[in-house]
Amino acid sequence: MPKKSKKAKKSLSMERKNGYFCVSPAEKVKINEYAEEYMKFLDNSKTERMAHDESVRFLKTAGFKEISSYKNKKLKPGDKIYISCAGKTLLAVVMGKKPLENGMHIVGAHTDAPRIDIKQNPLYENGEIAFLDTHYYGGIKKYQWVARPLALCGVVVKKNGEKINIDIGNGGKDPIFCITDLLPHLAQSQMTKNASKIIEGENLDIVFGSIPSSKKQKESIKSNILQLLNERYGIKEEDFLSAELEMVPAEKARHAGIDSSMILAYGQDDRICAFAGLKAMLSLNPIPEYSACLLLCDKEEIGSVGATGMASNFFENTISEIINNVYSLFDKKFYYTAVIHFERFLSIPIE
């Protein structure tokens, strides 16, 4: 066989270029602007509820309307709608020129992230310190959650139905929380364990306070904390039963590297895709050929289960509702054609 020249060998190889060399100076400015907006989104989206609310704010600013406003109207090309599921999962649609039976373009992402959840009867006192009992959500490296600043976020639903939003630790002057760890010179035994055993799940309780209300009162530190919670938020201990509270890192998104070329922040899996999908939806102009759908879901970190995960019927039911808004009862032929197309796409048995 004839020998191949060096020139021929070189032409067969692929040159891997750094993407930074492929963009213009003007595009680099836009990239930095995008990154700054993304970092603000992360700071305002520490939980799936907060990500939902922040996304709705973006959508409303861009002219999207809740689907209920179209109850007695027929959806038409260019209409922008969104539908919420329990304040956690969100679907947004820009209606396209082509009929729905031709399909739609769908982008999906999830907004939940691994975290520490507060149990339903969490507050207890031990060793003159008040703690919150917890369990972890999603796959976490438990040793990464000790001795770091944490913020408390979520909602408390009172007996009268009033919903109280809780966000303590993300503001500049807020108190923060932590999970304790052993000092290095007291941790000889701990350091002999493998990584999965260094910190046990049962030891992830939150240090919540230490000032007593009275020297004579039983569990006076717990009592003082309940008094503070009632004064500041109007809640009682029984309200924890109907609360959904989460502990997340209190740190804000920051530039990383001496050249500020990276972003260090909590929850980028998968809020990075949620933000990209959101920005893409907001930039759709003019009216797209196919209807464009953005789906931001909850519960991905634990298998997409529950009423707000992809295992629920939220997506199918919402698409059916949109089809119903597009086709009137006089368009039965087209209505059922659209339904059949989507049911085949979703592998749902047709009743």
Secondary structure as GFF3:
##gff-version 3
##sequence-region A 1 351
A	DSSP	alpha_helix	6	12	.	.	.	ID=ss1
A	DSSP	three_ten_helix	19	22	.	.	.	ID=ss2
A	DSSP	alpha_helix	25	43	.	.	.	ID=ss3
A	DSSP	alpha_helix	48	61	.	.	.	ID=ss4
A	DSSP	beta_strand	65	66	.	.	.	ID=ss5
A	DSSP	three_ten_helix	67	70	.	.	.	ID=ss6
A	DSSP	beta_strand	80	85	.	.	.	ID=ss7
A	DSSP	beta_strand	89	94	.	.	.	ID=ss8
A	DSSP	three_ten_helix	100	102	.	.	.	ID=ss9
A	DSSP	beta_strand	104	110	.	.	.	ID=ss10
A	DSSP	beta_strand	115	126	.	.	.	ID=ss11
A	DSSP	beta_strand	129	137	.	.	.	ID=ss12
A	DSSP	three_ten_helix	142	145	.	.	.	ID=ss13
A	DSSP	beta_strand	150	157	.	.	.	ID=ss14
A	DSSP	beta_strand	163	168	.	.	.	ID=ss15
A	DSSP	three_ten_helix	184	186	.	.	.	ID=ss16
A	DSSP	three_ten_helix	190	192	.	.	.	ID=ss17
A	DSSP	alpha_helix	195	198	.	.	.	ID=ss18
A	DSSP	three_ten_helix	201	203	.	.	.	ID=ss19
A	DSSP	beta_strand	206	209	.	.	.	ID=ss20
A	DSSP	alpha_helix	220	233	.	.	.	ID=ss21
A	DSSP	three_ten_helix	237	242	.	.	.	ID=ss22
A	DSSP	beta_strand	243	249	.	.	.	ID=ss23
A	DSSP	beta_strand	254	256	.	.	.	ID=ss24
A	DSSP	beta_strand	262	264	.	.	.	ID=ss25
A	DSSP	alpha_helix	268	282	.	.	.	ID=ss26
A	DSSP	beta_strand	291	297	.	.	.	ID=ss27
A	DSSP	three_ten_helix	300	302	.	.	.	ID=ss28
A	DSSP	alpha_helix	314	326	.	.	.	ID=ss29
A	DSSP	three_ten_helix	329	331	.	.	.	ID=ss30
A	DSSP	alpha_helix	332	346	.	.	.	ID=ss31
###
